[in-house]
């Protein structure tokens, strides 16, 4: 498994969840108070499963494992 791209910021993610009306939704930096989205891994028996954490301010808002993520979209490089 390759690591998350170092130094590349995530702009938004599209996730699948049966709790949304159409089966999916997205979270984007700058919308609804979301300040950042970061990739990470957990230790233990789930150590090889990539996760994404969504932040609102300095507080974690949501986490999703790769099985729920439909797409990850990165911010374009800054000139």
Protein Blocks (a to p, Z undefined) as FASTA:
>chain_A
ZZddehiacfbdcdddfkbmnopacddehiahiabdcddddehjllmpccddddehjbcf
bdcdfklpmbdcdddddZZ
